[in-house]
Amino acid sequence: MARNELLNNITHKDLKIIQERTIQSGDNIGYSAIIPLEFRQAASCYPIFFRKTKSDNQFEAVALFGFVPDENLFLSDQRKEDCYTPLSVARVPFAIGYTQNALTGQREPVIHVDMDHPRASTTQGEPVFLEHGGNSPYLDHVNSILAELISGVTVCKRFTDILQAEDLLEPFVLKIILDNGQQIETGGFYTINEKVLRELNAEQLARLHSQNFLELIYMSIASLANIKKLINKKNALLRN
């Protein structure tokens, strides 16, 4: 269970964040949400799918790391920076929260930190605050990541809304047989319905293109070639 606290330079003056990506640091995750800004880099490494979120039944884009929820077959690549690390992974253990401005009445974003996350430490890692209370360069970097995620979630919602409106999402079940004969079935994801895509008229295609969504569609389709990479990594893991 997460123990989220509003970040401040008094309570958390000694807070450090462990940067090493390991199973012990909570990086054994099977997928991660991504935003449209990340599609090009994510598509070079991972298969990109879509899934319904539990909170509001909306769709989000995800990069697939493994075939089960706690399997990250790219962990060694991410640790060596040989493969792109999605922003929603890089921002951990920080998260976006909201508070109401007493003067304007508007909701404003604030940073929360999960103090029970294995990355949170007072003895090792990157310092969050400078000695006299200012933001460290690392925290400034986290701030930029969270800002990208705030705007990116809005763009992703527009993107997935139009995918649904054009009937471009279809359920996808990945069934594979590994070299040792083991059969794996991974479900709960959606992908682009290529048949429907081919049948879109000029007006529909122009609408997608005008919002830069057509490029995202083709990048997500191209990323499915990375399923083979995922299978090869799983087979190599079983041989070792």
Long-range contacts (C-beta under 8 A, 24 or more apart in sequence): 1-116, 2-114, 2-116, 2-117, 3-114, 3-115, 3-116, 4-95, 4-97, 4-112, 4-113, 4-114, 4-115, 5-112, 5-113, 5-115, 6-97, 6-99, 6-110, 6-111, 6-112, 7-94, 7-110, 7-111, 7-112, 7-113, 7-128, 9-129, 9-133, 9-134, 10-133, 12-113, 12-128, 12-129, 13-129, 13-133, 14-122, 15-113, 15-120, 15-121, 15-122, 15-127, 15-128, 15-129, 16-120, 16-121, 16-122, 16-123, 16-124, 16-125, 16-126, 16-127, 16-128, 17-93, 17-119, 17-120, 17-121, 17-125, 17-126, 17-128, 17-138, 18-118, 18-119, 18-120, 18-121, 18-124, 18-125, 19-125, 19-126, 20-79, 21-75, 21-78, 21-79, 21-85, 22-75, 22-79, 23-72, 23-75, 24-118, 25-118, 25-119, 26-92, 26-117, 26-118, 26-119, 27-72, 27-75, 27-78, 27-89, 28-70, 28-71, 28-72, 28-75, 29-65, 29-69, 29-70, 29-72, 29-89, 30-64, 30-65, 30-66, 30-67, 30-68, 30-69, 30-70, 30-71, 30-72, 31-62, 31-63, 31-64, 31-65, 31-66, 32-62, 32-63, 32-65, 32-86, 32-88, 32-89, 33-60, 33-61, 33-62, 33-86, 33-88, 34-61, 34-62, 34-63, 34-86, 34-87, 34-88, 35-61, 35-87, 35-148, 35-149, 35-152, 35-153, 35-155, 35-156, 36-61, 36-152, 36-155, 36-156, 36-159, 36-212, 36-216, 37-148, 37-152, 37-155, 38-63, 38-84, 38-86, 38-87, 38-152, 39-216, 39-219, 39-220, 40-219, 41-84, 42-84, 42-86, 42-223, 43-219, 43-220, 43-222, 43-223, 43-226, 44-84, 45-74, 45-77, 45-83, 45-84, 45-226, 45-229, 46-74, 46-83, 46-84, 46-223, 46-226, 46-230, 47-223, 47-224, 47-226, 47-227, 47-230, 48-219, 48-220, 48-223, 48-224, 49-172, 49-189, 49-190, 49-191, 49-220, 50-160, 50-163, 50-169, 50-189, 50-190, 50-191, 50-220, 51-188, 51-189, 51-190, 52-190, 58-157, 58-160, 59-160, 59-163, 59-164, 59-169, 59-190, 60-156, 60-160, 61-156, 61-159, 61-160, 61-220, 62-189, 64-189, 64-230, 66-230, 66-234, 67-174, 67-176, 67-184, 67-186, 67-230, 67-234, 68-186, 73-230, 73-233, 73-234, 73-237, 74-233, 87-145, 87-148, 87-149, 87-152, 88-149, 90-145, 91-142, 91-145, 91-146, 91-149, 92-117, 92-119, 93-117, 93-119, 93-120, 94-142, 94-146, 96-146, 96-149, 96-150, 109-146, 109-150, 111-142, 111-143, 111-146, 158-211, 159-211, 159-213, 159-216, 162-207, 162-208, 162-211, 162-213, 163-192, 163-213, 163-217, 166-196, 166-200, 166-204, 166-208, 167-193, 167-196, 168-192, 168-193, 168-196, 168-197, 168-217, 169-193, 170-196, 174-227, 176-231, 178-231, 178-234, 178-235, 178-238, 179-235, 179-238, 179-239, 180-235, 180-238, 182-238, 184-234, 191-220, 191-221, 191-224, 192-217, 192-220, 192-221, 194-221
